[in-house]
Amino acid sequence: MPRILIADDQPDVLEALRLLLKGEGYQITTVTSPNAVLHEIEANDFDVLLVDLNYTRDTTSGKEGLDLITRIQADDSNLPVIVMTAWGSVELAVEVMRRGARDFIEKPWDNTRLLSILKTQIELSQSLRKSEKLEAENLFLRDSSNRTKPILIAESAAMRSVVAMVSRIAPSDANVLITGENGTGKEVVARSLHYLSVRAGKPMVIVNVGALSEGTFESELFGHVRGAFTDAKTDRIGRFELADNGTLFLDEITTVPLNLQPKLLRVIETGEFERVGSSKTKKVNVRVISATNADVREEIEQNRFRKDLFFRLNTVEIYLPPLRERREDILPLANHFLAQHSRRYRRDVFGFDSEAEKNLLNHSWLGNVRELNHTIERAVLMAANQRISAMDLGLQRAEQTRNVTFDEMSLEDVEKLLIKKSLARFDGNANKAAESLGLSRSAFYRRLQKYGL
């Protein structure tokens, strides 16, 4: 229902407008002063404002209303303002429009004209808001993978049980926590849950929480208003708003700073939040799917993660086993990635020779499915024949890296090796590995992405 804010210092005018507009199906809020107008638009969303120019007795200059329009435009230039006054003139009408008002009505008004103007401005207001959201969606949702069916390859018994669970819980609106080592395919499972849900036609927004700094966390998730901080030149829609009526996937959820976890808990519980720099409460309907490689219960014991937030996220938990525990899936996954990358790079590569298959099955895969994907992608590019060879995979050289001296390695090779060793030392726990290397969580996750780990 469209919302209209009416401002006038005369009670009979407010009542007449309220009765007229309520009968047309509008939700009406009335106030009697410019300060009350500013208070209302700061706290609530409106589709259009209908405001008088004069509020002080015996004043006809319109200065109060003109100043009010200027203030409104400074806060939200997209909010339509329609001015009404009993003291109209051509000069005043010109000044009103120059200040940013969309239209001008003289008292006593003509009901038909007033309703026509309101209808036009409300449609324009709603169109502008949709355009703002679509523009933001274009930045985050260009990837068409939200609309294509994710492929869960499950030859192993462990993965077949995962697929069965996904099929059972996807149609519900239950929040889901996906656990498992880095690179096990948590995002693919999240996409499958969204694809099989009633929200499939709505956006799925993906946020790598581990890559967000503490300073940008609130702005990224909840958005901000112009002027909220130094670089906030315009209003920005956050990820929760983008995911309204759809699904929000929060990867590496345990990296959320402890002091910001209550805000995340609140929006998950109530759907309510405020953009940074605004006191206006917004409400969304979002299904939250989260993922982590960490032991959440240990994080709770160490007072790094709130227990109540864990319970809200963990209506259902899905554990993804590491690739070394589901070796029946290695060759099917490798063939899937081979077909994918062969199409992408337009290479006529169709399979693996026996030695390559043996190397694939015997490799430790500390980076799990993600490492396998990157390995196959590289092999497709390196392949000299139609079948991938062991040399194309480069896995033997990778395993032998531990015998190479640091003097013979590049800086990136050394860094990658140290990260892999740290992950192995802590059984894939990225938080502990980051701590052991003296890296922040966000810096560590950026390196994991860089090296395909």
Secondary structure, DSSP 8 states (H G I E B T S, - for coil): --EEEEE-S-HHHHHHHHHHHHTTT-EEEEESSHHHHHHHHHHS--SEEEEES--STT--S-HHHHHHHHHHHHH-TTS-EEEEESS--HHHHHHHHHHT-SEEEESS--HHHHHHHHHHHHHHHHHHHHHHHHHHHHHH---GGGGS-------SHHHHHHHHHHHHHTTS---EEEE-STTSSHHHHHHHHHHTSTTTTS-EEEEEGGGS-HHHHHHHHHEE-TTSSTT--S-EE-HHHHTTTSEEEEESGGGS-GGGHHHHHHHHHHSEEE-BT---EEE---EEEEEESS-HHHHHHTTSS-HHHHHHH-SEEEE---GGG-GGGHHHHHHHHHHHHHHHHT----EE-HHHHHHHHHS--TTHHHHHHHHHHHHHHH-SSSEE-HHHHTHHHHHHGGGS-GGGS-HHHHHHHHHHHHHHHTTT-HHHHHHHHT--HHHHHHHHHHTT-
